[in-house]
Amino acid sequence: MCRGTKTCILLGTDKSKWSKLCPLPLPKFFENALEAFSQSVAALASGDKATCLIALGKSNSDDVREFFIEHGQQSSYFRVLNRVEIDKANILAKVLNTSPRLVASLQNEVFKRDSFRCRYCEMRIISKEVFTEFSRIVGAEVFSVERENSKRNGLTLGLRGVADHVEPYASGGKTDIDNLVTSCYSCNFGKAGYTLEQLGIDDPRLRPPVKDDWQGLTEYLSTLRKIEWVAD
């Protein structure tokens, strides 16, 4: 547990060892969780309920949730706390921003451009709509998507994506395609409202997005929306 401490046990205080790509690299079990959930969704789309639930049980969702809550979303706090050369008094100075807020259509455009991959840590992300449909079909008692972090399935915290303002919105960053990149929840919440310079992170826009056929499992959406499971 790192809450209430001055050091994240995963990040440490030696900034020379900190990642320049993202606030805090994800553990390897995130990729295993994504593969297991992908298999679960594929089985669900094909009507194989038993295989769907078996694969879901292998997704380590509790470990994913714990990492996000205890480490991922807290990483910016520890990075800033342990960088003595920055001006902490003005670190979160806010300005009036007249740029519009993010809308779903623009976010989806960002996701497609980036092949549904976090531009910071390069983790593949999953569409929110897939989680929603999955929960509707299997039931909230099996896969919850409610807002409270401690109650929702951990995969919805670790594997979901959001379009992130590289230049923070609170600091005047614009809501346009050139200032937005796909981000996993850990990198987005871990980055918080800080600038790249304040966090000691390189600009992800200088690295071209990975191009492959990953679609955030959206290819299953049309099928999932037609499925209605009857309770056993």
N, C-alpha and C positions, 0 to 999 in steps of 0.2 A: 504494500500500500504506500502511495506517495502523497496522498492528500495530507495537508497540514505540515509537510516537511519542506526543506529548502533545496532538496535534491531529488531528482527522479532516478531511481535505481537503474533504469534502462538507459537514460540519456547521460547521466554522470555530469561532472562539473568541468571536465577537460574539453574545452571548446575545440581544440585541435582535432578531436575525434568525432565531433558532431558532423552529421551528414550535411552536405551543401545542397542536396537535392530536395529534401523534405524535412519537416519539423522533427519527425521520429520515424525511422524505417519500421515497416510492419514485420512481425514475426512470420516465419515460414508457414505456420499452421493456417494463416489466412488463405494462402493458395489452396491448401487442402480443403478448407471449408468451402471455398468457391467451387472447387471441382465436385465436391459431394452435393452441394445444393444444385449445381447444374444438372447432375445426374438425376436428382430428385424431381426437378422441373420437367426434364425430358420424359421421365417415367410417368409423371402426372399427365402430361400432354398426350401420352399414348394410352392412357386409361389403366395403367398398372399401379394400382393403389399400394399394394404390398411393397413393391420395389421403391416407390416414392418415399414411403415412410422409413424404410430401412436406410436409404441413402441420407435422408434428413437426419436420422439419428447418428450418422457418422460425421456431421458437419461441425462438431465442436463449437456450437453457438455460444455456450456459456463462457468459453475461453475468449472468444472474439469480443463478447460484451465486456468482459472484465478488462481486457487490454484497452478498449476504447475509453471506458469510464475512468480507469485508474492511471492510464498513461497517455493514450493518443490525444484526447481532448485537452489534456493538461500541459502538453509539451511546450507550448509557447510561453507559458508562465515561467517554466524552469529555464528556458533558453534566455529569456530577458533577465530573470533574476540573477543569472550567473554570467552576464556580460557587463563588466564593470565600466567599459569604455563608452556606453551609450547614455544619453540623457534621459533618465527614467522619468523626470518631471514632465516631459513633453511627449512621452512615447505614445500615448493614445489621444493626442490632441485631435479633436474632431472639427470638421468644417461643414458648412451648409452645402449639401450636395443636391443640385437640381436635376441630376440625371435620373431617369425613371428606374423603378425597381425591376428586378429580374422577373420575366414572364416565362411560362412553360415552353412556349414555342422557341424562344431564343435559347433556352437551356438545352432543349433537344437538338438544336442546330450545333451547339458547342459539343454535345456528346457525340454526334455523328462525325463531326470533323476530327475528333480525337479518338475515334474508334472505341468509345466507352472505356477509356483508360485514364487513370489519374496522371496528370502531367507532372506531378511532383514525384511520387513514389513508383509510378507506372503500374500500380495494381489495377486489374480489370474491375470494373464496377458493374452493378446490376441495376436495371431500371426500377424505379419506385413502383411503377404499375405492375411489374411482375410480382413483387412482394405482396401487393394489394390483392391481386387475383389469386395468388397461392393461398393466402390467408382465408379469403372468401370460400375457397373450395374445400380446404382441409379443416377449416374451423379455427377460431381464435384460441381455443384451448390447446391446439396443437402448434399453431404458429401465429403468435400475436403481433400486431403492428400498431398497438396503441402507443400513445405519445410517451408515457413514462418509461425511462430507460431501463429501470430495474424489472419491468414487467414485459417489455416487448422482446421478441426474439433477437438475440445478439447479432444475427446475420444482417438485420436491417440497420444496424449501427456500423458494422465493420465493412459491409460490401456495397452499401448504397453510395451513390454519387451525387454531387451538386456542382453547378457552375460557380467557380470561385473568382472573385474580383482580385486579380493579381495586385493591382494598385488598390488598396482597400477602399470600399465605398465610403466608409466613415471619414476617410482622409481626402475625399474628393474624386476617387477613382470612378471612371465612367462605366455605365452598363452597356457595353458594346462588345461585339465579337472579338475585337482586338485586345480587350482587357479581361476577357473571360477565358478560363481553362477548366477542363474537367478535373474534379478533385474528389478523392474518396472522403468519407466523413472524417476520418482521423486527421488527414492533412488539412482539411478545411477548418475544422474546429480547433486543431492544433495551431494553425496559422493565426486564427482569431482575427483581430482587427489590426494586427501589426504589419509593418512594411517588410519587404524582403530584406532590406538593409538592417532593420532592427533585429530580425531573427537570424541573420547571417546565412541566408539561403539564396542560391542563384536563381535568376529569372527563368522559369520553366519555358517561356516563349522562345528562348534561344535554342532550345532542343526541339527538333521536329517531332510531332506526335508519331507514336508507333502506328503503323498501318497494317491491319490484318482484318480477318473476317469476324472478329468479336463484335456482337451487337447488344451486349447487355442482357441477353436472353429475350429481347423483344421479338425475336422471330417466333416465339411460342405464344405471344399474346392473343392472336386471333383465335387460336385453338383453346386456350385457357378460358377465354370469355364465353365459350359455349358449353363449358363443363359445369354440371351441377351434381355434387355428390350427395347421396342420400345417407343419413346417419345410420351407422350399424346398429 
